[in-house]
Amino acid sequence: MPVQHPVVIGVDSSTQSTKAAVVDATTGTVLAVGRAPHTVTGTGGARESDPEEWWAALREAVGGALKEAAVPASAVTGIAVAGQQHGLVVLDAAGRPLRPALLWNDTRSAPQAAGLTGALDGGAEAWLRRTGSLPVASMTAAKWRWLCATEPAVADATAAVRLPHDFLTERLAGVAVTDPGDASGTCWYSTADRAYDPGLLALLGLDPALLPVVAPTGGAPVATLTPAAAEALGLPGTVVVAAGTGDNMAAAVGLGLGGAGLLDHPVVSLGTSGTVFAATRTRPAAARLAGFAAADGTYLPLGCTLNCTLAVDRFAALLGLDREDAAPGDGVVVLPYLDGERTPDLPDATGLLTGLRHTTGPRAILGAAYEGAVFTVLRALDDLLTACGTDPNDPAVRDRPLRLIGGGARGRAWTSTVRRLSGRPVVVPAATELVALGAAALASAAATGTDPVARATAWGTGDGALLPPLPRDDETWERIAAVLDAAAPAARPSGTTADGTRRWAL
């Protein structure tokens, strides 16, 4: 049956793949989702991808979704991209990548991050006051300094600096533009002033002319598709391109999260990384959080861990178990920091396993890996609540449901571990592609001039079943906390070298 309503496309360009959702702009019904994989390379702390592969994957995913949805190309009115945050894309004058992009989970820039913290007058407090975040290894500013230090010829040849979603938006619209949400993950954008910070750009040695313009919101219309993009996607040139945003900001939009105050339902996202966030109209600044802006002009304080579903899957593979074949840790503690860790800031940390007995079985070890990953995420949630002026131990706060999203939210072991360690009720939204749905709401906003959060709320994409709380497992919580607090000092920097980089204690 022909679609009677206008259609929009929301693109989720993540670390591992691109997903494109074709969405009925009136009802929010997902008509089809196309997918295409990405390649991530690198060993040790290196994590890189070719941006041209992202563009090829976008074309493949959009084409597949349109074919499956069987909608006429003329029905499509808008498109928006939500991308993995923090990645550094450097381009030549023709818009071609000079090297593979440095991804958010590339930790090689940890020494540069430490050097930046001390290089700014006022140190960490000044960074928090100006950007809302500290320049940890994940942030784009640290990656730019790493590039300048290790590949100066590439840095000198750079004609444009982009984030992953900026790169794809520019390929679609022919316009260099970003949004406040994704820009706030660079550590050169001031969330206080809602603009690039000239002093920080000078400190970084980054010419502002290399950067995209910041649109007022992620749902702002940028342009229509370029002739080349329209031909590549098989769409009319009248399709409006939105500014788009980062993946976490898009997920917040997809959940219909506004900024009236601290959420009744803070969000826990379980994916390659684990994240916790809440939409607010206040601007919290705390050392263990990223004080991001939101795509709709509010704020999105966020805690992020590097090791979540992929790390636990690795333990399952090592143990020869299915990922769901887990049992409670039974005294075993696993800190699954296989890629270092961002929260807490331990970029050179490695995985830790302790508490083994003759009676310990592989299912308990896998369960302990789940517990270690979930503990790290939930501790970040406590930091977030505290920064927003809320006591995480207040019984009234503990009665508020958590919204659980991401790939892990569909897993029994993940869901039960979150419920057991948090002691809180959990809502699992029925919608599965929240980042793509958030991008679709941004596309709809750009095409119609409506509010993207209101549009997603009308679609009901954040609705889902309520799971009652389980008794909080305080014993496991305290055991993991004790191991982490004892182990963390060994993974922290023991000093600095003469050039200001960190010397790591092993």
Secondary structure as UniProt FT lines:
FT   STRAND          7..13
FT   STRAND          17..24
FT   TURN            25..27
FT   STRAND          30..37
FT   TURN            44..45
FT   STRAND          48..49
FT   HELIX           51..69
FT   HELIX           73..75
FT   STRAND          76..83
FT   STRAND          88..91
FT   TURN            93..94
FT   STRAND          101..102
FT   TURN            104..105
FT   TURN            108..109
FT   HELIX           110..119
FT   TURN            121..122
FT   HELIX           123..131
FT   TURN            137..138
FT   HELIX           140..150
FT   HELIX           152..157
FT   STRAND          160..162
FT   HELIX           164..173
FT   STRAND          177..178
FT   HELIX           180..183
FT   TURN            184..185
FT   STRAND          189..190
FT   TURN            191..194
FT   STRAND          195..196
FT   HELIX           198..204
FT   HELIX           208..210
FT   STRAND          213..214
FT   TURN            218..219
FT   STRAND          221..224
FT   HELIX           227..233
FT   TURN            237..238
FT   STRAND          240..242
FT   STRAND          245..246
FT   HELIX           247..254
FT   TURN            255..256
FT   STRAND          267..270
FT   STRAND          274..277
FT   TURN            287..288
FT   STRAND          290..293
FT   TURN            295..296
FT   STRAND          299..305
FT   HELIX           309..319
FT   TURN            323..324
FT   TURN            330..331
FT   STRAND          333..335
FT   TURN            338..339
FT   TURN            342..345
FT   TURN            347..348
FT   STRAND          352..354
FT   TURN            358..359
FT   HELIX           362..387
FT   TURN            388..389
FT   TURN            392..393
FT   HELIX           395..398
FT   STRAND          402..405
FT   HELIX           407..410
FT   HELIX           412..422
FT   STRAND          426..429
FT   HELIX           434..448
FT   HELIX           452..459
FT   TURN            460..462
FT   STRAND          464..467
FT   HELIX           474..487
FT   HELIX           488..491
FT   STRAND          493..496
FT   TURN            498..499
FT   STRAND          502..504
//
